[in-house]
Amino acid sequence: MDQLALTDDVLALRAWRMPDMVVYQHADDEWWLTPLDDAVPLVRVNRAGASLLAAMDGQATVGSLLEKFGNRACGAGGETGRACLERWSLPRYSLCYYGAEVPAQDRGEARWGLLLLKIREGWSASTEFEGAGHLADFHSHDIATHKDHFEVIETTVSHLFREPTAALEGLTYGRLLAHNFRKLGWWTRKPRTIVEVGGGLGYVARELGKGLAPEEREGVRYVFLDITRPFLASQLELGKEGGWHPTGLQANGEFLPLKDASVDLIVDNENMADMTPVKLSRQEAESGRGATPLHQEALDWIRRAGLSLDKDMPAEFIFNLGPLRFLREVWRVLKPGGRAFLVEFGIEQGWSAPVKLPGHTEYETHFGHLRQAARWLGFQEKYGALPQFLGIKPDTRVLCTGAAYAIRRFCEAEGRPFAIRAYTEAEFTQTLGDMLPRLLGHHYHDISDPAWFGLGDFKVLLLEKPAAAPPPKPQIKDVKGFRWGGMR
């Protein structure tokens, strides 16, 4: 295992333990800590190790900690304080931070999020743009099983709300979709063919089906389309539990293997950030000439759809080519009068930023460009924030997601099940039972707090392909009093 050389420069640095760290007391003299990297075993410390961690308060230097704890047994297996100091600050552990000063300040508070981003970059050994094919390769070749993928690799909003929760008034994400689709009028003339793109493990389809009456599902063809083959078996199984008679296709959403005008409804939850990104230069954008055919394709989209680029254009920037390809395919395969429900995290203006995740990097979806392109294609569209679409009460208190990941590992080591999801305090207390009094450091957030999951960054785009003739009034309606923008 790698270790940090405790040079004179390092010894002069101050040490901070990571905030919001959850500690589990397994025995009278044994506490457990969770490294950031799930491949690294739990860190088990004794009372001296717990004291070493507590002493990392931003005032003590690494040198002073080495002098006090270096020769003492701090690990439950006899590891010395020196061994702890050599490893705990490494990216794969990330239990503490060594520096001359606390990470960058924002309104007087440490911006630990920036630090964690740097940690993830170091962990993935990649700070540069991985290339346009990186995401497709990861999802089509690098995922061998669906087991635990949405628990530890990329947790989605719909996965957090896959079980009934007080945060959604006792409903699930999928059942709320059924409720809202009815309110939108999308089941007044029920769709005959539904395609769910990137359906995760199938929970949305299961719960959507359970939220509909048997007669509302009768005669409806439900198709799962996913680039990751191992997910399809779970999607088909859970889809059947929801009352559907589903079929599945392995395919890339940017090139749908479907006939023109063959689909009534497309559902896409949190896939567009996984679609092809292109790194363009300012010179290419200004000249309209791409260095590669892929770059030229991106520039052609900008020109033809009249996409706006901010004046403060950097020397290089990420452009969401994949989501625009997908949007073009949605237009092609939808029947006249067909609709689409698209959800992803993203921005309305500016430049898409990378989000580092284990094994891959996703990119914010530029909804400003997506909406411009939708109107250019001919869609009627409405747009808004996902929490408002779902009607989530912003002051609902839920367990910190970072704490949930740590607690999952503790439970796994104890041989007990624990699923990552949105827990209210009462739900968490009931789930954890007698382990709860031995936990330290777990806490709750308002569900609207960006520190919980950043729900406010997730947007909904509702699309309708106008009927052939004559153009009717738009059928997309307001939901729960929230006024959606963009319908023209």
C-alpha positions as CSV (number, residue, x, y, z in Angstrom):
1,M,0.0,0.0,0.0
2,D,1.3,3.5,-0.9
3,Q,2.5,5.7,1.9
4,L,3.4,9.4,2.3
5,A,7.0,10.3,3.0
6,L,7.1,12.4,6.2
7,T,9.7,14.9,5.0
8,D,10.5,18.0,6.9
9,D,8.1,20.0,4.6
10,V,5.2,17.6,5.4
11,L,6.0,17.6,9.1
12,A,5.6,21.4,9.1
13,L,2.1,21.2,7.7
14,R,-1.0,21.3,9.9
15,A,-3.5,18.4,10.0
16,W,-7.2,18.5,9.8
17,R,-9.5,15.5,10.1
18,M,-12.2,15.4,7.4
19,P,-15.4,17.0,8.6
20,D,-18.6,15.1,8.8
21,M,-16.7,11.9,9.4
22,V,-18.8,9.0,10.7
23,V,-17.2,6.8,13.3
24,Y,-18.6,3.4,14.5
25,Q,-17.6,1.9,17.9
26,H,-17.5,-1.8,17.2
27,A,-16.2,-2.7,20.7
28,D,-15.0,-1.1,23.9
29,D,-11.6,-0.3,22.4
30,E,-12.2,-0.5,18.7
31,W,-13.6,2.1,16.4
32,W,-14.1,1.9,12.6
33,L,-13.5,4.5,9.9
34,T,-14.3,4.4,6.2
35,P,-11.7,5.3,3.6
36,L,-13.0,7.2,0.5
37,D,-12.1,4.3,-1.8
38,D,-14.3,1.3,-1.2
39,A,-11.5,-1.0,-2.3
40,V,-9.5,0.0,0.8
41,P,-10.5,-2.0,3.9
42,L,-12.1,-0.3,6.9
43,V,-9.6,1.5,9.1
44,R,-9.8,0.0,12.7
45,V,-8.3,2.1,15.5
46,N,-8.0,1.7,19.2
47,R,-8.3,4.4,21.8
48,A,-4.9,5.9,20.9
49,G,-5.9,6.0,17.2
50,A,-9.2,7.7,18.1
51,S,-7.2,10.3,20.1
52,L,-4.8,10.8,17.1
53,L,-7.8,11.5,14.8
54,A,-9.3,13.9,17.4
55,A,-6.0,15.8,17.6
56,M,-6.2,16.6,13.9
57,D,-7.8,20.0,14.6
58,G,-6.1,22.3,12.2
59,Q,-3.8,23.6,14.9
60,A,-1.5,20.6,15.5
61,T,1.3,20.0,12.9
62,V,2.1,16.6,11.4
63,G,5.4,16.8,13.2
64,S,3.8,17.3,16.7
65,L,1.4,14.4,16.0
66,L,4.3,12.2,15.0
67,E,6.2,13.1,18.2
68,K,3.2,12.3,20.4
69,F,1.7,9.3,18.6
70,G,4.4,8.0,16.2
71,N,5.6,5.1,18.3
72,R,2.2,4.2,19.9
73,A,0.0,1.4,18.7
74,C,-3.0,3.3,17.2
75,G,-4.5,0.6,15.0
76,A,-6.5,-2.4,16.2
77,G,-4.0,-4.6,14.5
78,G,-1.0,-2.9,16.1
79,E,-0.4,-0.2,13.4
80,T,1.7,2.7,14.8
81,G,0.8,6.3,14.8
82,R,3.5,6.8,12.2
83,A,1.8,4.3,9.9
84,C,-1.4,6.2,10.3
85,L,0.1,9.6,9.5
86,E,1.8,8.1,6.4
87,R,-1.5,6.8,5.0
88,W,-4.6,8.6,6.2
89,S,-4.1,11.7,4.1
90,L,-3.6,9.8,0.9
91,P,-6.4,10.2,-1.7
92,R,-7.6,6.6,-1.3
93,Y,-8.0,7.0,2.5
94,S,-8.9,10.8,2.7
95,L,-9.4,10.6,6.4
96,C,-7.5,13.8,7.0
97,Y,-5.8,16.7,5.2
98,Y,-2.3,18.2,5.5
99,G,-1.8,21.8,4.5
100,A,-0.3,25.2,5.3
101,E,-3.9,26.5,5.7
102,V,-7.5,25.3,5.5
103,P,-8.8,24.8,1.9
104,A,-10.1,27.8,0.0
105,Q,-12.6,29.9,2.0
106,D,-16.1,30.8,1.0
107,R,-18.0,33.2,3.2
108,G,-15.8,32.2,6.1
109,E,-16.3,28.4,5.8
110,A,-13.9,25.9,4.5
111,R,-14.7,24.7,1.0
112,W,-14.1,21.0,1.6
113,G,-16.0,20.2,-1.6
114,L,-13.1,21.5,-3.6
115,L,-10.7,19.3,-1.6
116,L,-12.8,16.2,-2.2
117,L,-12.9,17.0,-5.9
118,K,-9.0,17.1,-5.9
119,I,-9.1,13.8,-3.9
120,R,-11.3,12.1,-6.5
121,E,-9.0,13.4,-9.3
122,G,-6.1,11.9,-7.5
123,W,-8.0,8.7,-6.8
124,S,-9.0,8.2,-10.5
125,A,-5.5,9.3,-11.6
126,S,-7.1,11.5,-14.2
127,T,-7.4,15.3,-14.2
128,E,-7.5,15.7,-17.9
129,F,-10.3,15.2,-20.5
130,E,-10.5,11.5,-21.0
131,G,-11.8,11.7,-24.6
132,A,-15.1,11.7,-26.4
133,G,-15.4,7.9,-26.2
134,H,-14.6,7.5,-22.5
135,L,-18.2,7.4,-21.2
136,A,-19.5,5.1,-23.8
137,D,-16.6,2.7,-23.3
138,F,-17.1,2.8,-19.5
139,H,-20.8,2.0,-19.6
140,S,-20.7,-0.6,-22.4
141,H,-17.5,-2.4,-21.4
142,D,-16.3,-1.6,-17.9
143,I,-19.4,-2.5,-15.9
144,A,-19.5,-6.2,-15.4
145,T,-22.4,-6.5,-13.0
146,H,-25.4,-4.4,-11.8
147,K,-24.6,-5.5,-8.2
148,D,-24.1,-2.4,-6.0
149,H,-23.4,-0.1,-9.0
150,F,-26.0,2.5,-7.9
151,E,-25.0,2.1,-4.3
152,V,-21.3,2.9,-4.6
153,I,-20.5,4.1,-8.2
154,E,-23.2,6.5,-9.3
155,T,-26.2,7.0,-7.1
156,T,-29.1,8.6,-8.9
157,V,-32.1,10.6,-7.6
158,S,-34.5,8.0,-8.7
159,H,-32.4,5.3,-6.8
160,L,-32.5,7.3,-3.6
161,F,-36.3,7.5,-3.8
162,R,-37.0,3.9,-5.1
163,E,-38.7,2.9,-1.9
164,P,-41.7,4.7,-0.2
165,T,-40.5,7.6,1.9
166,A,-41.9,10.3,4.0
167,A,-39.8,12.7,1.9
168,L,-42.3,12.0,-0.9
169,E,-45.4,11.8,1.2
170,G,-45.1,8.0,1.4
171,L,-44.6,7.5,-2.3
172,T,-41.7,6.5,-4.5
173,Y,-40.1,8.4,-7.4
174,G,-41.9,6.2,-10.0
175,R,-45.3,6.5,-8.4
176,L,-44.9,10.2,-8.3
177,L,-44.2,10.1,-12.1
178,A,-47.4,8.2,-12.6
179,H,-49.3,10.8,-10.6
180,N,-47.7,13.7,-12.4
181,F,-48.1,12.1,-15.9
182,R,-51.8,11.9,-15.2
183,K,-51.9,15.6,-14.1
184,L,-50.0,16.6,-17.3
185,G,-52.7,14.8,-19.3
186,W,-50.2,12.3,-20.7
187,W,-52.5,9.4,-19.9
188,T,-55.7,10.9,-21.2
189,R,-54.8,9.0,-24.4
190,K,-52.5,6.4,-22.9
191,P,-49.2,5.8,-24.8
192,R,-49.0,2.5,-26.6
193,T,-45.2,2.3,-26.7
194,I,-43.0,3.5,-23.9
195,V,-39.2,3.5,-24.2
196,E,-37.1,4.0,-21.1
197,V,-33.6,4.9,-21.9
198,G,-31.0,4.0,-19.3
199,G,-33.5,2.5,-16.9
200,G,-30.9,1.8,-14.1
201,L,-32.1,-1.4,-12.3
202,G,-35.7,-1.0,-13.3
203,Y,-37.1,0.6,-10.2
204,V,-38.7,3.6,-12.1
205,A,-40.6,1.2,-14.4
206,R,-41.7,-1.0,-11.5
207,E,-43.0,1.9,-9.5
208,L,-44.5,3.7,-12.5
209,G,-46.4,0.5,-13.2
210,K,-47.6,0.1,-9.6
211,G,-48.7,3.8,-9.7
212,L,-51.0,3.0,-12.6
213,A,-54.2,0.9,-12.7
214,P,-54.1,-2.4,-14.6
215,E,-56.3,-0.9,-17.3
216,E,-53.9,2.0,-17.7
217,R,-51.1,-0.5,-18.4
218,E,-53.1,-2.8,-20.5
219,G,-51.9,-3.0,-24.1
220,V,-48.9,-0.8,-23.4
221,R,-45.5,-2.0,-24.8
222,Y,-42.7,-1.1,-22.4
223,V,-39.1,-1.2,-23.9
224,F,-35.9,-0.8,-21.9
225,L,-33.0,0.5,-23.9
226,D,-29.6,0.5,-22.2
227,I,-25.9,0.7,-23.3
228,T,-25.0,-1.4,-20.2
229,R,-26.0,-5.0,-20.9
230,P,-25.8,-6.2,-17.2
231,F,-28.5,-3.8,-16.2
232,L,-31.1,-5.2,-18.7
233,A,-31.8,-8.4,-16.7
234,S,-32.7,-6.4,-13.6
235,Q,-34.8,-4.0,-15.6
236,L,-36.8,-6.8,-17.1
237,E,-37.3,-8.5,-13.8
238,L,-38.5,-5.3,-12.0
239,G,-40.5,-4.2,-15.0
240,K,-42.5,-7.4,-14.7
241,E,-43.1,-6.8,-11.0
242,G,-44.6,-3.5,-12.0
243,G,-47.2,-5.2,-14.2
244,W,-45.5,-4.5,-17.6
245,H,-44.7,-7.1,-20.3
246,P,-41.3,-5.5,-21.1
247,T,-38.6,-6.1,-23.7
248,G,-35.0,-5.0,-23.6
249,L,-32.4,-3.8,-26.1
250,Q,-28.7,-3.0,-25.6
251,A,-28.0,0.2,-27.5
252,N,-26.6,3.7,-27.3
253,G,-29.2,6.4,-26.7
254,E,-27.4,8.7,-29.2
255,F,-28.3,6.2,-32.0
256,L,-31.7,4.6,-31.1
257,P,-32.3,1.4,-33.0
258,L,-36.0,2.3,-33.4
259,K,-38.2,3.1,-36.4
260,D,-39.2,6.7,-37.2
261,A,-42.4,7.8,-35.5
262,S,-42.8,4.5,-33.6
263,V,-42.8,5.7,-29.9
264,D,-45.4,7.5,-27.8
265,L,-43.4,8.2,-24.7
266,I,-39.7,8.4,-23.9
267,V,-38.5,8.4,-20.2
268,D,-34.9,9.2,-19.5
269,N,-33.6,9.6,-16.0
270,E,-30.1,10.9,-15.5
271,N,-28.3,9.6,-18.6
272,M,-27.4,12.7,-20.6
273,A,-24.4,13.6,-18.4
274,D,-23.0,10.2,-19.5
275,M,-23.3,11.0,-23.2
276,T,-20.5,12.1,-25.6
277,P,-18.6,15.2,-24.5
278,V,-16.4,17.1,-26.9
279,K,-13.6,19.5,-25.9
280,L,-13.7,22.4,-28.2
281,S,-11.3,25.3,-28.5
282,R,-12.1,29.0,-28.7
283,Q,-10.4,29.1,-32.1
284,E,-12.6,26.3,-33.4
285,A,-15.7,28.0,-32.2
286,E,-14.8,31.4,-33.7
287,S,-13.7,29.9,-37.0
288,G,-16.4,27.3,-37.3
289,R,-13.8,24.7,-38.4
290,G,-13.3,21.6,-36.2
291,A,-10.0,19.9,-35.8
292,T,-11.8,16.5,-36.2
293,P,-15.0,15.2,-37.7
294,L,-16.5,15.0,-34.2
295,H,-15.6,18.5,-33.4
296,Q,-17.0,19.6,-36.7
297,E,-20.3,17.9,-35.9
298,A,-20.4,19.8,-32.6
299,L,-19.8,23.1,-34.4
300,D,-22.5,22.3,-37.0
301,W,-25.0,21.9,-34.1
302,I,-24.0,25.3,-32.7
303,R,-24.4,27.0,-36.1
304,R,-27.6,25.3,-37.3
305,A,-29.5,25.4,-34.0
306,G,-28.2,28.9,-33.2
307,L,-26.8,27.9,-29.8
308,S,-25.6,30.8,-27.7
309,L,-22.0,30.7,-26.4
310,D,-21.2,33.1,-23.6
311,K,-18.9,36.0,-24.4
312,D,-16.3,35.0,-21.8
313,M,-15.3,31.9,-23.8
314,P,-12.3,30.1,-22.3
315,A,-9.5,28.8,-24.4
316,E,-11.1,25.3,-24.2
317,F,-14.5,24.2,-23.1
318,I,-16.7,21.1,-22.9
319,F,-19.7,20.9,-25.3
320,N,-22.5,18.3,-24.8
321,L,-22.7,16.7,-28.2
322,G,-24.2,13.5,-27.0
323,P,-27.3,15.0,-25.4
324,L,-28.0,16.9,-28.7
325,R,-27.6,13.7,-30.7
326,F,-30.1,12.0,-28.3
327,L,-32.5,14.9,-28.6
328,R,-32.4,14.5,-32.4
329,E,-33.2,10.8,-32.0
330,V,-36.0,11.6,-29.7
331,W,-37.5,13.8,-32.3
332,R,-37.1,11.1,-35.0
333,V,-38.6,8.2,-33.1
334,L,-41.6,10.0,-31.4
335,K,-44.9,9.8,-33.1
336,P,-46.7,13.1,-33.8
337,G,-48.2,14.1,-30.5
338,G,-45.5,11.9,-28.7
339,R,-43.8,13.1,-25.5
340,A,-40.5,12.8,-23.6
341,F,-39.6,13.2,-20.0
342,L,-35.9,14.0,-19.5
343,V,-34.1,14.5,-16.2
344,E,-30.4,15.4,-15.5
345,F,-28.2,17.6,-13.4
346,G,-27.0,20.7,-15.3
347,I,-26.7,24.4,-16.0
348,E,-28.6,27.0,-18.0
349,Q,-25.7,29.1,-19.1
350,G,-21.9,29.1,-18.8
351,W,-19.6,26.1,-19.4
352,S,-20.2,22.5,-18.4
353,A,-18.0,21.3,-15.6
354,P,-16.7,17.8,-15.0
355,V,-18.0,15.6,-12.1
356,K,-15.5,13.0,-11.0
357,L,-16.9,9.6,-10.1
358,P,-15.2,6.2,-9.6
359,G,-13.9,5.0,-12.9
360,H,-15.4,7.8,-15.0
361,T,-16.1,11.5,-15.4
362,E,-19.6,12.9,-16.1
363,Y,-20.3,16.4,-17.4
364,E,-23.0,18.9,-16.5
365,T,-25.8,19.1,-19.1
366,H,-26.2,22.5,-20.7
367,F,-30.0,22.9,-20.6
368,G,-29.8,26.3,-22.3
369,H,-28.4,24.6,-25.4
370,L,-30.7,21.6,-25.1
371,R,-33.8,23.9,-24.9
372,Q,-32.6,26.0,-27.9
373,A,-32.0,22.8,-29.9
374,A,-35.4,21.4,-28.9
375,R,-37.2,24.4,-30.2
376,W,-35.1,24.4,-33.4
377,L,-36.1,20.8,-34.0
378,G,-39.8,21.7,-33.5
379,F,-40.6,20.6,-30.0
380,Q,-42.9,22.3,-27.6
381,E,-41.0,22.3,-24.3
382,K,-41.3,23.1,-20.7
383,Y,-38.5,23.2,-18.1
384,G,-38.1,23.5,-14.4
385,A,-36.4,22.1,-11.3
386,L,-36.9,18.5,-10.4
387,P,-37.7,19.1,-6.7
388,Q,-40.6,21.3,-7.6
389,F,-41.8,18.9,-10.2
390,L,-41.9,16.2,-7.6
391,G,-43.4,18.5,-5.0
392,I,-40.7,17.8,-2.4
393,K,-41.0,19.7,0.8
394,P,-37.7,21.7,1.0
395,D,-37.4,21.5,4.8
396,T,-37.7,17.7,5.0
397,R,-34.8,16.3,7.1
398,V,-32.9,13.4,5.6
399,L,-29.7,11.5,6.5
400,C,-26.5,12.9,5.0
401,T,-25.6,10.8,1.9
402,G,-21.9,10.8,2.8
403,A,-22.8,9.3,6.2
404,A,-25.0,6.7,4.5
405,Y,-22.1,5.5,2.4
406,A,-20.0,5.1,5.5
407,I,-22.8,3.3,7.4
408,R,-23.4,1.0,4.5
409,R,-19.8,-0.3,4.9
410,F,-20.1,-0.7,8.7
411,C,-23.3,-2.7,8.2
412,E,-21.7,-4.8,5.5
413,A,-18.8,-5.7,7.9
414,E,-21.4,-6.6,10.6
415,G,-23.2,-8.8,8.1
416,R,-26.3,-6.6,8.1
417,P,-28.2,-5.1,5.1
418,F,-28.2,-1.3,4.6
419,A,-29.4,0.3,1.4
420,I,-28.4,3.8,0.2
421,R,-31.5,5.9,-0.1
422,A,-33.2,9.0,1.3
423,Y,-33.8,8.3,5.0
424,T,-35.8,10.6,7.2
425,E,-34.7,10.4,10.9
426,A,-37.6,8.0,11.8
427,E,-36.8,5.8,8.8
428,F,-33.1,5.7,9.6
429,T,-33.7,4.9,13.3
430,Q,-36.0,2.0,12.4
431,T,-33.6,0.6,9.8
432,L,-30.4,0.8,12.0
433,G,-31.9,-0.4,15.3
434,D,-29.3,-1.3,18.0
435,M,-26.3,-0.1,15.9
436,L,-27.5,3.5,16.1
437,P,-26.2,4.3,19.7
438,R,-22.7,3.3,18.6
439,L,-22.5,5.7,15.7
440,L,-20.8,9.1,16.0
441,G,-20.8,12.0,13.5
442,H,-23.9,11.2,11.4
443,H,-26.3,14.0,10.8
444,Y,-29.2,15.2,8.8
445,H,-29.7,17.9,6.1
446,D,-32.8,19.7,4.8
447,I,-33.5,17.9,1.6
448,S,-33.0,21.2,-0.3
449,D,-29.5,21.7,1.2
450,P,-26.9,21.5,-1.6
451,A,-24.7,19.6,0.8
452,W,-27.2,16.7,0.8
453,F,-27.4,15.7,-2.9
454,G,-27.6,18.9,-4.8
455,L,-31.2,18.3,-5.8
456,G,-31.6,21.9,-7.0
457,D,-29.1,21.1,-9.8
458,F,-31.4,18.5,-11.3
459,K,-33.7,19.8,-14.0
460,V,-36.7,18.4,-15.9
461,L,-37.3,19.0,-19.6
462,L,-40.8,18.0,-20.9
463,L,-41.1,17.7,-24.6
464,E,-44.0,17.3,-27.0
465,K,-43.8,16.7,-30.7
466,P,-46.6,18.6,-32.3
467,A,-49.4,16.5,-33.9
468,A,-49.4,16.3,-37.7
469,A,-52.4,18.6,-38.2
470,P,-53.8,20.9,-37.1
471,P,-51.5,22.0,-34.3
472,P,-53.4,21.7,-31.1
473,K,-52.9,23.8,-28.0
474,P,-50.0,22.5,-26.0
475,Q,-51.0,19.6,-23.7
476,I,-48.3,20.1,-21.2
477,K,-49.9,21.6,-18.1
478,D,-48.6,23.1,-14.9
479,V,-47.9,20.7,-12.0
480,K,-48.7,21.5,-8.4
481,G,-48.8,25.2,-9.2
482,F,-45.3,25.4,-10.4
483,R,-45.1,27.6,-13.5
484,W,-42.8,26.0,-16.0
485,G,-40.9,28.2,-18.4
486,G,-40.3,27.9,-22.1
487,M,-43.6,26.7,-23.6
488,R,-44.1,28.6,-26.9
